[in-house]
Amino acid sequence: MNINLLLFQDTAASGSSLIWTILPFVFIFGIFYFLVIMPQKKQKQQLQEMIAALKINDEVVTSGGIIGKIKEVKETSYIIQSAEKSFLEIGKSAVVGKKPE
């Protein structure tokens, strides 16, 4: 009977150690989520809102570094003027921001 009591205590202690083994990983994931994932989601949402609000004559910068003025807005792209007679059609996903003042 005394042996059964010792076995029960051993299994209870191992269940407790499992919690202490998993807890640091949960804590690290929580920190990672609040420091990396949330700010990245917020930044992506702000970029999408800015792209949706672009209109004709706004100056934009593309992911390729091209700076131009929007001349026409299409469903999935923009026609921009990058030089006096140079017109380019770029995808909306290529826009990374407005031209800094």
N, CA, C and O atoms as CSV, one atom per row, in Angstrom:
chain,resi,resn,atom,element,x,y,z
A,1,MET,N,N,0.815,-1.185,0.000
A,1,MET,CA,C,0.000,0.000,0.000
A,1,MET,C,C,0.870,1.265,0.000
A,1,MET,O,O,0.523,2.265,-0.629
A,2,ASN,N,N,1.943,1.210,0.675
A,2,ASN,CA,C,2.855,2.334,0.740
A,2,ASN,C,C,3.487,2.616,-0.623
A,2,ASN,O,O,3.773,3.769,-0.948
A,3,ILE,N,N,3.708,1.561,-1.424
A,3,ILE,CA,C,4.294,1.712,-2.753
A,3,ILE,C,C,3.328,2.441,-3.681
A,3,ILE,O,O,3.763,3.282,-4.468
A,4,ASN,N,N,2.045,2.146,-3.614
A,4,ASN,CA,C,1.044,2.814,-4.445
A,4,ASN,C,C,0.997,4.311,-4.157
A,4,ASN,O,O,0.839,5.117,-5.074
A,5,LEU,N,N,1.130,4.676,-2.921
A,5,LEU,CA,C,1.116,6.090,-2.545
A,5,LEU,C,C,2.316,6.812,-3.152
A,5,LEU,O,O,2.179,7.947,-3.609
A,6,LEU,N,N,3.467,6.191,-3.167
A,6,LEU,CA,C,4.651,6.803,-3.765
A,6,LEU,C,C,4.500,6.952,-5.275
A,6,LEU,O,O,4.921,7.966,-5.833
A,7,LEU,N,N,3.912,5.971,-5.945
A,7,LEU,CA,C,3.682,6.068,-7.381
A,7,LEU,C,C,2.716,7.188,-7.706
A,7,LEU,O,O,2.911,7.902,-8.690
A,8,PHE,N,N,1.673,7.358,-6.900
A,8,PHE,CA,C,0.708,8.429,-7.125
A,8,PHE,C,C,1.362,9.795,-6.977
A,8,PHE,O,O,1.081,10.704,-7.759
A,9,GLN,N,N,2.220,9.949,-5.999
A,9,GLN,CA,C,2.905,11.219,-5.794
A,9,GLN,C,C,3.844,11.524,-6.963
A,9,GLN,O,O,3.998,12.681,-7.353
A,10,ASP,N,N,4.459,10.502,-7.509
A,10,ASP,CA,C,5.373,10.685,-8.633
A,10,ASP,C,C,4.628,11.153,-9.882
A,10,ASP,O,O,5.107,12.037,-10.592
A,11,THR,N,N,3.454,10.567,-10.156
A,11,THR,CA,C,2.693,10.995,-11.331
A,11,THR,C,C,2.125,12.389,-11.147
A,11,THR,O,O,2.019,13.131,-12.123
A,12,ALA,N,N,1.763,12.766,-9.961
A,12,ALA,CA,C,1.258,14.123,-9.718
A,12,ALA,C,C,2.371,15.139,-9.940
A,12,ALA,O,O,2.130,16.216,-10.485
A,13,ALA,N,N,3.560,14.809,-9.530
A,13,ALA,CA,C,4.692,15.719,-9.708
A,13,ALA,C,C,5.045,15.846,-11.185
A,13,ALA,O,O,5.418,16.936,-11.620
A,14,SER,N,N,4.945,14.786,-11.968
A,14,SER,CA,C,5.273,14.874,-13.386
A,14,SER,C,C,4.233,15.694,-14.144
A,14,SER,O,O,4.586,16.376,-15.105
A,15,GLY,N,N,2.971,15.652,-13.746
A,15,GLY,CA,C,1.936,16.489,-14.360
A,15,GLY,C,C,2.209,17.953,-14.098
A,15,GLY,O,O,1.998,18.795,-14.971
A,16,SER,N,N,2.668,18.254,-12.923
A,16,SER,CA,C,3.009,19.631,-12.555
A,16,SER,C,C,4.225,20.103,-13.348
A,16,SER,O,O,4.281,21.259,-13.769
A,17,SER,N,N,5.193,19.222,-13.552
A,17,SER,CA,C,6.389,19.625,-14.293
A,17,SER,C,C,6.072,19.871,-15.771
A,17,SER,O,O,6.752,20.658,-16.430
A,18,LEU,N,N,5.046,19.201,-16.288
A,18,LEU,CA,C,4.625,19.433,-17.668
A,18,LEU,C,C,4.122,20.863,-17.835
A,18,LEU,O,O,4.412,21.512,-18.840
A,19,ILE,N,N,3.383,21.346,-16.870
A,19,ILE,CA,C,2.894,22.734,-16.919
A,19,ILE,C,C,4.075,23.702,-16.896
A,19,ILE,O,O,4.099,24.675,-17.650
A,20,TRP,N,N,5.050,23.434,-16.034
A,20,TRP,CA,C,6.209,24.315,-15.939
A,20,TRP,C,C,7.096,24.225,-17.168
A,20,TRP,O,O,7.881,25.135,-17.433
A,21,THR,N,N,6.980,23.138,-17.921
A,21,THR,CA,C,7.735,23.004,-19.157
A,21,THR,C,C,7.081,23.801,-20.285
A,21,THR,O,O,7.776,24.414,-21.095
A,22,ILE,N,N,5.764,23.796,-20.341
A,22,ILE,CA,C,5.027,24.479,-21.410
A,22,ILE,C,C,4.889,25.975,-21.153
A,22,ILE,O,O,4.856,26.762,-22.099
A,23,LEU,N,N,4.808,26.374,-19.904
A,23,LEU,CA,C,4.573,27.779,-19.543
A,23,LEU,C,C,5.581,28.757,-20.161
A,23,LEU,O,O,5.148,29.800,-20.649
A,24,PRO,N,N,6.883,28.496,-20.175
A,24,PRO,CA,C,7.817,29.449,-20.811
A,24,PRO,C,C,7.557,29.633,-22.309
A,24,PRO,O,O,7.713,30.732,-22.841
A,25,PHE,N,N,7.158,28.542,-22.988
A,25,PHE,CA,C,6.867,28.662,-24.422
A,25,PHE,C,C,5.639,29.528,-24.663
A,25,PHE,O,O,5.615,30.320,-25.605
A,26,VAL,N,N,4.629,29.386,-23.830
A,26,VAL,CA,C,3.432,30.225,-23.943
A,26,VAL,C,C,3.796,31.680,-23.686
A,26,VAL,O,O,3.337,32.579,-24.392
A,27,PHE,N,N,4.616,31.904,-22.681
A,27,PHE,CA,C,5.053,33.259,-22.355
A,27,PHE,C,C,5.855,33.880,-23.502
A,27,PHE,O,O,5.634,35.041,-23.846
A,28,ILE,N,N,6.773,33.131,-24.090
A,28,ILE,CA,C,7.582,33.628,-25.214
A,28,ILE,C,C,6.695,33.918,-26.419
A,28,ILE,O,O,6.877,34.939,-27.082
A,29,PHE,N,N,5.736,33.037,-26.716
A,29,PHE,CA,C,4.826,33.286,-27.826
A,29,PHE,C,C,4.004,34.552,-27.586
A,29,PHE,O,O,3.777,35.323,-28.518
A,30,GLY,N,N,3.557,34.774,-26.349
A,30,GLY,CA,C,2.808,35.990,-26.023
A,30,GLY,C,C,3.628,37.240,-26.266
A,30,GLY,O,O,3.132,38.206,-26.847
A,31,ILE,N,N,4.859,37.233,-25.833
A,31,ILE,CA,C,5.744,38.388,-26.065
A,31,ILE,C,C,5.974,38.582,-27.561
A,31,ILE,O,O,5.908,39.709,-28.052
A,32,PHE,N,N,6.241,37.505,-28.287
A,32,PHE,CA,C,6.458,37.565,-29.731
A,32,PHE,C,C,5.235,38.146,-30.432
A,32,PHE,O,O,5.367,38.960,-31.346
A,33,TYR,N,N,4.043,37.727,-30.001
A,33,TYR,CA,C,2.811,38.209,-30.616
A,33,TYR,C,C,2.663,39.712,-30.427
A,33,TYR,O,O,2.361,40.428,-31.382
A,34,PHE,N,N,2.870,40.198,-29.208
A,34,PHE,CA,C,2.669,41.623,-28.938
A,34,PHE,C,C,3.780,42.513,-29.493
A,34,PHE,O,O,3.534,43.683,-29.783
A,35,LEU,N,N,4.992,41.988,-29.647
A,35,LEU,CA,C,6.088,42.809,-30.145
A,35,LEU,C,C,6.293,42.737,-31.648
A,35,LEU,O,O,6.853,43.664,-32.233
A,36,VAL,N,N,5.849,41.647,-32.295
A,36,VAL,CA,C,6.115,41.478,-33.719
A,36,VAL,C,C,4.834,41.392,-34.538
A,36,VAL,O,O,4.654,42.165,-35.479
A,37,ILE,N,N,3.959,40.487,-34.205
A,37,ILE,CA,C,2.794,40.212,-35.046
A,37,ILE,C,C,1.790,41.357,-35.030
A,37,ILE,O,O,1.341,41.786,-36.092
A,38,MET,N,N,1.427,41.863,-33.854
A,38,MET,CA,C,0.433,42.946,-33.789
A,38,MET,C,C,0.880,44.213,-34.517
A,38,MET,O,O,0.097,44.754,-35.297
A,39,PRO,N,N,2.107,44.717,-34.301
A,39,PRO,CA,C,2.521,45.917,-35.036
A,39,PRO,C,C,2.562,45.702,-36.549
A,39,PRO,O,O,2.253,46.614,-37.316
A,40,GLN,N,N,2.942,44.499,-36.978
A,40,GLN,CA,C,2.995,44.210,-38.404
A,40,GLN,C,C,1.591,44.204,-39.007
A,40,GLN,O,O,1.394,44.705,-40.114
A,41,LYS,N,N,0.618,43.646,-38.294
A,41,LYS,CA,C,-0.769,43.662,-38.768
A,41,LYS,C,C,-1.290,45.098,-38.861
A,41,LYS,O,O,-1.969,45.462,-39.822
A,42,LYS,N,N,-0.966,45.899,-37.858
A,42,LYS,CA,C,-1.417,47.289,-37.846
A,42,LYS,C,C,-0.814,48.074,-39.010
A,42,LYS,O,O,-1.503,48.860,-39.659
A,43,GLN,N,N,0.468,47.858,-39.266
A,43,GLN,CA,C,1.140,48.553,-40.368
A,43,GLN,C,C,0.551,48.137,-41.711
A,43,GLN,O,O,0.362,48.978,-42.589
A,44,LYS,N,N,0.262,46.857,-41.877
A,44,LYS,CA,C,-0.326,46.367,-43.123
A,44,LYS,C,C,-1.715,46.954,-43.331
A,44,LYS,O,O,-2.075,47.320,-44.449
A,45,GLN,N,N,-2.487,47.042,-42.267
A,45,GLN,CA,C,-3.831,47.612,-42.367
A,45,GLN,C,C,-3.764,49.096,-42.732
A,45,GLN,O,O,-4.558,49.565,-43.547
A,46,GLN,N,N,-2.835,49.832,-42.144
A,46,GLN,CA,C,-2.684,51.253,-42.473
A,46,GLN,C,C,-2.286,51.438,-43.932
A,46,GLN,O,O,-2.777,52.355,-44.589
A,47,LEU,N,N,-1.402,50.581,-44.454
A,47,LEU,CA,C,-1.002,50.665,-45.853
A,47,LEU,C,C,-2.188,50.394,-46.768
A,47,LEU,O,O,-2.373,51.093,-47.764
A,48,GLN,N,N,-2.995,49.386,-46.442
A,48,GLN,CA,C,-4.160,49.072,-47.264
A,48,GLN,C,C,-5.169,50.218,-47.252
A,48,GLN,O,O,-5.771,50.519,-48.283
A,49,GLU,N,N,-5.360,50.858,-46.106
A,49,GLU,CA,C,-6.272,52.005,-46.029
A,49,GLU,C,C,-5.736,53.172,-46.849
A,49,GLU,O,O,-6.503,53.859,-47.524
A,50,MET,N,N,-4.419,53.403,-46.795
A,50,MET,CA,C,-3.815,54.491,-47.559
A,50,MET,C,C,-3.956,54.228,-49.053
A,50,MET,O,O,-4.263,55.147,-49.812
A,51,ILE,N,N,-3.735,52.985,-49.490
A,51,ILE,CA,C,-3.863,52.641,-50.908
A,51,ILE,C,C,-5.303,52.810,-51.365
A,51,ILE,O,O,-5.545,53.287,-52.474
A,52,ALA,N,N,-6.256,52.427,-50.533
A,52,ALA,CA,C,-7.667,52.561,-50.895
A,52,ALA,C,C,-8.085,54.033,-50.995
A,52,ALA,O,O,-9.018,54.363,-51.728
A,53,ALA,N,N,-7.405,54.910,-50.268
A,53,ALA,CA,C,-7.764,56.330,-50.259
A,53,ALA,C,C,-7.032,57.149,-51.323
A,53,ALA,O,O,-7.284,58.347,-51.449
A,54,LEU,N,N,-6.132,56.530,-52.090
A,54,LEU,CA,C,-5.405,57.282,-53.119
A,54,LEU,C,C,-6.347,57.743,-54.221
A,54,LEU,O,O,-7.293,57.046,-54.585
A,55,LYS,N,N,-6.070,58.919,-54.737
A,55,LYS,CA,C,-6.909,59.482,-55.806
A,55,LYS,C,C,-6.011,60.122,-56.859
A,55,LYS,O,O,-4.790,60.154,-56.712
A,56,ILE,N,N,-6.620,60.623,-57.903
A,56,ILE,CA,C,-5.877,61.258,-58.996
A,56,ILE,C,C,-5.098,62.455,-58.464
A,56,ILE,O,O,-5.583,63.202,-57.614
A,57,ASN,N,N,-3.877,62.624,-58.980
A,57,ASN,CA,C,-2.914,63.679,-58.652
A,57,ASN,C,C,-2.184,63.468,-57.329
A,57,ASN,O,O,-1.434,64.345,-56.903
A,58,ASP,N,N,-2.384,62.321,-56.666
A,58,ASP,CA,C,-1.556,61.990,-55.506
A,58,ASP,C,C,-0.217,61.467,-56.014
A,58,ASP,O,O,-0.169,60.717,-56.989
A,59,GLU,N,N,0.868,61.859,-55.355
A,59,GLU,CA,C,2.186,61.363,-55.733
A,59,GLU,C,C,2.515,60.154,-54.874
A,59,GLU,O,O,2.392,60.197,-53.650
A,60,VAL,N,N,2.936,59.066,-55.532
A,60,VAL,CA,C,3.195,57.815,-54.833
A,60,VAL,C,C,4.600,57.302,-55.123
A,60,VAL,O,O,5.238,57.708,-56.095
A,61,VAL,N,N,5.065,56.410,-54.272
A,61,VAL,CA,C,6.337,55.720,-54.441
A,61,VAL,C,C,6.013,54.237,-54.573
A,61,VAL,O,O,5.232,53.694,-53.792
A,62,THR,N,N,6.617,53.585,-55.567
A,62,THR,CA,C,6.380,52.160,-55.775
A,62,THR,C,C,7.475,51.339,-55.096
A,62,THR,O,O,8.485,51.877,-54.644
A,63,SER,N,N,7.254,50.036,-55.035
A,63,SER,CA,C,8.250,49.149,-54.428
A,63,SER,C,C,9.537,49.112,-55.241
A,63,SER,O,O,10.585,48.744,-54.711
A,64,GLY,N,N,9.481,49.483,-56.509
A,64,GLY,CA,C,10.677,49.547,-57.349
A,64,GLY,C,C,11.394,50.879,-57.253
A,64,GLY,O,O,12.433,51.069,-57.885
A,65,GLY,N,N,10.860,51.797,-56.477
A,65,GLY,CA,C,11.502,53.093,-56.297
A,65,GLY,C,C,11.035,54.158,-57.271
A,65,GLY,O,O,11.590,55.257,-57.287
A,66,ILE,N,N,10.037,53.866,-58.076
A,66,ILE,CA,C,9.521,54.839,-59.044
A,66,ILE,C,C,8.594,55.803,-58.319
A,66,ILE,O,O,7.719,55.396,-57.554
A,67,ILE,N,N,8.802,57.085,-58.576
A,67,ILE,CA,C,7.949,58.120,-58.004
A,67,ILE,C,C,7.124,58.698,-59.138
A,67,ILE,O,O,7.659,59.057,-60.187
A,68,GLY,N,N,5.829,58.787,-58.927
A,68,GLY,CA,C,4.977,59.309,-59.985
A,68,GLY,C,C,3.669,59.847,-59.448
A,68,GLY,O,O,3.321,59.658,-58.282
A,69,LYS,N,N,2.961,60.516,-60.324
A,69,LYS,CA,C,1.676,61.118,-59.981
A,69,LYS,C,C,0.573,60.273,-60.607
A,69,LYS,O,O,0.637,59.938,-61.790
A,70,ILE,N,N,-0.431,59.932,-59.817
A,70,ILE,CA,C,-1.529,59.107,-60.310
A,70,ILE,C,C,-2.354,59.915,-61.308
A,70,ILE,O,O,-2.793,61.027,-61.012
A,71,LYS,N,N,-2.559,59.340,-62.494
A,71,LYS,CA,C,-3.358,59.983,-63.531
A,71,LYS,C,C,-4.682,59.278,-63.764
A,71,LYS,O,O,-5.640,59.894,-64.230
A,72,GLU,N,N,-4.746,57.975,-63.440
A,72,GLU,CA,C,-5.988,57.227,-63.630
A,72,GLU,C,C,-6.015,56.088,-62.604
A,72,GLU,O,O,-5.000,55.442,-62.342
A,73,VAL,N,N,-7.199,55.859,-62.032
A,73,VAL,CA,C,-7.379,54.784,-61.068
A,73,VAL,C,C,-8.215,53.696,-61.714
A,73,VAL,O,O,-9.330,53.946,-62.172
A,74,LYS,N,N,-7.669,52.478,-61.749
A,74,LYS,CA,C,-8.398,51.328,-62.268
A,74,LYS,C,C,-8.741,50.401,-61.105
A,74,LYS,O,O,-8.418,50.687,-59.952
A,75,GLU,N,N,-9.396,49.290,-61.422
A,75,GLU,CA,C,-9.829,48.380,-60.376
A,75,GLU,C,C,-8.651,47.766,-59.611
A,75,GLU,O,O,-8.665,47.712,-58.381
A,76,THR,N,N,-7.644,47.310,-60.339
A,76,THR,CA,C,-6.509,46.656,-59.682
A,76,THR,C,C,-5.184,47.348,-59.944
A,76,THR,O,O,-4.138,46.838,-59.542
A,77,SER,N,N,-5.201,48.494,-60.607
A,77,SER,CA,C,-3.941,49.164,-60.936
A,77,SER,C,C,-4.136,50.673,-61.008
A,77,SER,O,O,-5.252,51.190,-60.953
A,78,TYR,N,N,-3.010,51.351,-61.131
A,78,TYR,CA,C,-2.983,52.802,-61.324
A,78,TYR,C,C,-2.184,53.099,-62.585
A,78,TYR,O,O,-1.250,52.372,-62.922
A,79,ILE,N,N,-2.555,54.165,-63.274
A,79,ILE,CA,C,-1.724,54.723,-64.341
A,79,ILE,C,C,-1.035,55.927,-63.702
A,79,ILE,O,O,-1.685,56.872,-63.254
A,80,ILE,N,N,0.304,55.870,-63.672
A,80,ILE,CA,C,1.036,56.991,-63.080
A,80,ILE,C,C,1.907,57.646,-64.136
A,80,ILE,O,O,2.322,57.017,-65.110
A,81,GLN,N,N,2.172,58.922,-63.919
A,81,GLN,CA,C,3.062,59.675,-64.793
A,81,GLN,C,C,4.354,59.894,-64.011
A,81,GLN,O,O,4.370,60.575,-62.985
A,82,SER,N,N,5.444,59.296,-64.521
A,82,SER,CA,C,6.705,59.396,-63.804
A,82,SER,C,C,7.623,60.479,-64.379
A,82,SER,O,O,8.518,60.963,-63.686
A,83,ALA,N,N,7.410,60.854,-65.619
A,83,ALA,CA,C,8.144,61.950,-66.247
A,83,ALA,C,C,7.121,62.712,-67.095
A,83,ALA,O,O,5.927,62.418,-67.054
A,84,GLU,N,N,7.593,63.673,-67.845
A,84,GLU,CA,C,6.652,64.516,-68.595
A,84,GLU,C,C,5.782,63.711,-69.556
A,84,GLU,O,O,4.578,63.953,-69.636
A,85,LYS,N,N,6.363,62.761,-70.284
A,85,LYS,CA,C,5.593,61.978,-71.248
A,85,LYS,C,C,5.628,60.479,-70.947
A,85,LYS,O,O,5.284,59.668,-71.806
A,86,SER,N,N,6.033,60.116,-69.756
A,86,SER,CA,C,6.165,58.705,-69.400
A,86,SER,C,C,5.005,58.273,-68.502
A,86,SER,O,O,4.876,58.734,-67.368
A,87,PHE,N,N,4.168,57.385,-69.025
A,87,PHE,CA,C,3.045,56.859,-68.260
A,87,PHE,C,C,3.270,55.375,-68.008
A,87,PHE,O,O,3.640,54.638,-68.921
A,88,LEU,N,N,3.052,54.942,-66.795
A,88,LEU,CA,C,3.252,53.547,-66.413
A,88,LEU,C,C,1.981,53.026,-65.756
A,88,LEU,O,O,1.300,53.749,-65.030
A,89,GLU,N,N,1.674,51.762,-66.021
A,89,GLU,CA,C,0.578,51.120,-65.304
A,89,GLU,C,C,1.200,50.225,-64.243
A,89,GLU,O,O,1.978,49.325,-64.559
A,90,ILE,N,N,0.858,50.472,-62.998
A,90,ILE,CA,C,1.409,49.687,-61.891
A,90,ILE,C,C,0.265,49.049,-61.117
A,90,ILE,O,O,-0.836,49.597,-61.057
A,91,GLY,N,N,0.524,47.907,-60.533
A,91,GLY,CA,C,-0.458,47.256,-59.680
A,91,GLY,C,C,-0.598,48.001,-58.369
A,91,GLY,O,O,0.351,48.627,-57.898
A,92,LYS,N,N,-1.773,47.934,-57.785
A,92,LYS,CA,C,-1.989,48.619,-56.506
A,92,LYS,C,C,-1.077,48.069,-55.419
A,92,LYS,O,O,-0.707,48.787,-54.490
A,93,SER,N,N,-0.714,46.792,-55.536
A,93,SER,CA,C,0.160,46.203,-54.520
A,93,SER,C,C,1.592,46.717,-54.616
A,93,SER,O,O,2.376,46.513,-53.689
A,94,ALA,N,N,1.954,47.383,-55.719
A,94,ALA,CA,C,3.302,47.914,-55.883
A,94,ALA,C,C,3.499,49.236,-55.143
A,94,ALA,O,O,4.634,49.670,-54.949
A,95,VAL,N,N,2.420,49.873,-54.733
A,95,VAL,CA,C,2.516,51.147,-54.038
A,95,VAL,C,C,2.931,50.895,-52.582
A,95,VAL,O,O,2.293,50.116,-51.875
A,96,VAL,N,N,4.002,51.561,-52.144
A,96,VAL,CA,C,4.458,51.399,-50.772
A,96,VAL,C,C,4.200,52.645,-49.929
A,96,VAL,O,O,4.356,52.605,-48.708
A,97,GLY,N,N,3.811,53.738,-50.553
A,97,GLY,CA,C,3.508,54.928,-49.781
A,97,GLY,C,C,3.352,56.153,-50.655
A,97,GLY,O,O,3.570,56.122,-51.866
A,98,LYS,N,N,2.968,57.231,-49.998
A,98,LYS,CA,C,2.898,58.525,-50.677
A,98,LYS,C,C,4.287,59.138,-50.684
A,98,LYS,O,O,5.121,58.844,-49.828
A,99,LYS,N,N,4.517,60.000,-51.676
A,99,LYS,CA,C,5.812,60.674,-51.768
A,99,LYS,C,C,5.961,61.617,-50.579
A,99,LYS,O,O,5.060,62.404,-50.287
A,100,PRO,N,N,7.095,61.537,-49.897
A,100,PRO,CA,C,7.309,62.459,-48.785
A,100,PRO,C,C,7.427,63.898,-49.273
A,100,PRO,O,O,7.976,64.159,-50.343
A,101,GLU,N,N,6.920,64.799,-48.499
A,101,GLU,CA,C,6.905,66.217,-48.887
A,101,GLU,C,C,8.297,66.794,-48.935
A,101,GLU,O,O,8.466,67.974,-49.244
